């Protein structure tokens, strides 16, 4: 670990960003450019003291998870992220399509959607980041670990994951999630998709039965029905933006103005 270079690199990237670049208000009392340490720490989900010690060349070696969080908070591209890992005492991740790294461009878009339910998913259905309204709508889907990180896995193993959708829509959702997993599996059967498939076929008879049908090409409708625990039924449109370099997708949920669903969407901040 190169403490000096790590501290200098983080400081340089922090000072090169403006609050507007990461979806934060500038405020009237800001006298200098760049982000503050506490802002970077909040964006990365760590304490200000922990981040400050890294910049002050103190503290323990940051874990890979911490470095990945800092890379997202500072909107680093892949080359910069590799460099950050090396300075932090870890080998750079293998040069392949990395599912956990959101491109700076996608991050900038997401940062400007803070008042809208929006989220970034990997090609395996892992939620990488959500806006606060998306958490209010769907729950915190970034908290899961292990196989439960993937929506298709939770769908067939965690009954509570289905409660956000009306029961009559459950069979179709299960088929769509399975068809999407099959596409990823066909591209790399020995990779992560293969691990998910093998696990689900062992523990879920429902998944095993749907898997045998070999359905492909199923996609979610643009208009989706939700059953929110506090706000009730909602019909939302789901727009998607695909990042081919990272094989990730940005989902944005909207509602037709002047409809009950639109009014409920405005209440998500209160929820």
KARANOR-V909944 format. One record per residue. N is the residue number from 1. RES is the residue in one small letter. PHI is phi as a letter, one per 40 degrees, with the letter a starting at -180 (none if undefined). OMEGA is omega in radians with two decimals (999 if undefined). Layout:
N|RES|PHI|OMEGA + N|RES|PHI|OMEGA
This chain:
1|x|none|3.10 + 2|x|b|-3.04 + 3|x|c|-3.09 + 4|x|c|-3.12 + 5|x|c|3.11 + 6|x|c|3.14 + 7|x|c|-3.13 + 8|x|c|-3.11 + 9|x|c|3.13 + 10|x|c|-3.14 + 11|x|c|-3.13 + 12|x|c|-3.14 + 13|x|c|3.12 + 14|x|c|-3.11 + 15|x|c|-3.14 + 16|x|c|-3.13 + 17|x|c|3.03 + 18|x|b|3.14 + 19|x|d|-3.13 + 20|x|c|-3.12 + 21|x|c|-3.08 + 22|x|b|3.07 + 23|x|g|3.12 + 24|x|b|3.06 + 25|x|c|-3.13 + 26|x|c|-3.10 + 27|x|g|-3.06 + 28|x|c|-3.05 + 29|x|c|-3.12 + 30|x|c|-3.09 + 31|x|b|-3.12 + 32|x|b|3.11 + 33|x|c|3.10 + 34|x|g|3.09 + 35|x|c|3.03 + 36|x|c|-3.14 + 37|x|c|-3.11 + 38|x|c|3.10 + 39|x|c|3.09 + 40|x|c|3.14 + 41|x|c|-3.14 + 42|x|c|3.13 + 43|x|c|-3.12 + 44|x|c|3.13 + 45|x|g|3.11 + 46|x|b|-3.14 + 47|x|c|3.09 + 48|x|c|3.14 + 49|x|c|3.14 + 50|x|c|-3.13 + 51|x|c|-3.12 + 52|x|c|3.14 + 53|x|c|3.09 + 54|x|c|3.13 + 55|x|c|3.13 + 56|x|c|3.09 + 57|x|g|3.10 + 58|x|b|3.03 + 59|x|g|-3.09 + 60|x|c|3.06 + 61|x|c|3.14 + 62|x|c|3.10 + 63|x|c|3.09 + 64|x|c|3.13 + 65|x|c|3.12 + 66|x|c|3.14 + 67|x|c|3.10 + 68|x|c|3.12 + 69|x|c|3.10 + 70|x|c|3.11 + 71|x|c|3.11 + 72|x|c|-3.11 + 73|x|c|-3.10 + 74|x|c|3.08 + 75|x|f|-3.14 + 76|x|c|3.00 + 77|x|c|-3.03 + 78|x|c|3.13 + 79|x|c|3.13 + 80|x|c|3.11 + 81|x|c|3.08 + 82|x|d|-3.13 + 83|x|c|3.13 + 84|x|c|3.13 + 85|x|c|-3.12 + 86|x|c|3.12 + 87|x|c|-3.13 + 88|x|c|3.06 + 89|x|g|3.13 + 90|x|b|3.05 + 91|x|c|3.08 + 92|x|c|3.09 + 93|x|d|-3.12 + 94|x|d|-3.13 + 95|x|c|3.09 + 96|x|a|3.11 + 97|x|c|-3.04 + 98|x|b|-2.98 + 99|x|c|-3.01 + 100|x|c|-3.10 + 101|x|b|3.13 + 102|x|c|-3.10 + 103|x|c|3.11 + 104|x|d|3.14 + 105|x|c|3.11 + 106|x|c|3.11 + 107|x|c|3.14 + 108|x|c|3.11 + 109|x|c|-3.11 + 110|x|c|-3.14 + 111|x|c|-3.13 + 112|x|c|3.13 + 113|x|b|-3.04 + 114|x|c|3.11 + 115|x|c|-3.06 + 116|x|b|3.03 + 117|x|c|-3.12 + 118|x|a|-3.10 + 119|x|a|3.09 + 120|x|b|-3.13 + 121|x|b|2.98 + 122|x|c|-3.12 + 123|x|c|3.08 + 124|x|c|3.12 + 125|x|g|3.07 + 126|x|c|3.12 + 127|x|c|-3.08 + 128|x|c|3.12 + 129|x|a|3.11 + 130|x|b|2.92 + 131|x|c|-3.13 + 132|x|c|3.08 + 133|x|c|3.09 + 134|x|c|3.07 + 135|x|c|3.12 + 136|x|c|-3.13 + 137|x|c|-2.96 + 138|x|b|-2.99 + 139|x|g|-3.13 + 140|x|c|-3.10 + 141|x|c|3.11 + 142|x|c|-3.04 + 143|x|c|-3.02 + 144|x|c|3.09 + 145|x|b|3.12 + 146|x|g|-3.14 + 147|x|c|-3.11 + 148|x|c|3.07 + 149|x|c|-3.02 + 150|x|c|-3.06 + 151|x|d|-3.11 + 152|x|c|3.11 + 153|x|c|3.13 + 154|x|c|-3.10 + 155|x|d|-3.08 + 156|x|c|-3.11 + 157|x|b|-3.12 + 158|x|b|-3.11 + 159|x|d|-3.11 + 160|x|c|-3.12 + 161|x|c|-3.10 + 162|x|c|-3.00 + 163|x|c|-3.11 + 164|x|c|-3.13 + 165|x|b|3.07 + 166|x|d|-3.09 + 167|x|d|-3.10 + 168|x|c|3.12 + 169|x|c|-3.04 + 170|x|d|-3.12 + 171|x|d|-3.14 + 172|x|c|3.12 + 173|x|c|3.13 + 174|x|c|3.12 + 175|x|c|-3.12 + 176|x|c|3.13 + 177|x|d|-3.13 + 178|x|c|3.13 + 179|x|c|3.11 + 180|x|c|3.08 + 181|x|c|3.14 + 182|x|c|3.10 + 183|x|c|3.11 + 184|x|c|3.14 + 185|x|c|-3.14 + 186|x|c|-3.13 + 187|x|c|-3.11 + 188|x|a|-3.07 + 189|x|c|-3.13 + 190|x|c|-3.10 + 191|x|c|-3.05 + 192|x|c|3.13 + 193|x|d|3.11 + 194|x|c|3.11 + 195|x|c|3.14 + 196|x|c|-3.13 + 197|x|c|-3.11 + 198|x|c|-3.14 + 199|x|c|-3.10 + 200|x|c|3.13 + 201|x|c|-3.14 + 202|x|c|-2.96 + 203|x|b|-3.10 + 204|x|b|3.09 + 205|x|c|3.12 + 206|x|c|3.12 + 207|x|c|-3.11 + 208|x|d|-3.13 + 209|x|c|3.12 + 210|x|c|-3.13 + 211|x|c|-3.11 + 212|x|c|-3.11 + 213|x|c|3.09 + 214|x|f|3.08 + 215|x|c|-3.12 + 216|x|a|3.06 + 217|x|g|3.11 + 218|x|c|3.11 + 219|x|b|3.09 + 220|x|c|3.06 + 221|x|c|3.10 + 222|x|c|3.13 + 223|x|b|-3.08 + 224|x|b|3.12 + 225|x|b|3.12 + 226|x|b|3.06 + 227|x|b|-3.07 + 228|x|c|-3.06 + 229|x|c|-3.09 + 230|x|b|-3.06 + 231|x|c|3.10 + 232|x|g|-3.05 + 233|x|c|3.12 + 234|x|a|3.01 + 235|x|b|-3.06 + 236|x|b|3.03 + 237|x|c|-3.12 + 238|x|b|3.07 + 239|x|c|-3.09 + 240|x|b|3.03 + 241|x|b|-3.03 + 242|x|b|3.07 + 243|x|b|-3.06 + 244|x|c|-3.13 + 245|x|c|-3.11 + 246|x|b|-3.06 + 247|x|f|3.11 + 248|x|b|-3.12 + 249|x|b|3.04 + 250|x|b|3.09 + 251|x|b|3.11 + 252|x|b|-3.09 + 253|x|b|3.13 + 254|x|b|3.11 + 255|x|b|3.10 + 256|x|c|-3.14 + 257|x|d|3.08 + 258|x|g|3.06 + 259|x|b|3.07 + 260|x|d|3.14 + 261|x|c|3.12 + 262|x|c|3.14 + 263|x|c|3.11 + 264|x|c|3.12 + 265|x|c|3.12 + 266|x|c|-3.11 + 267|x|c|-3.09 + 268|x|c|3.13 + 269|x|c|3.12 + 270|x|c|3.11 + 271|x|c|999
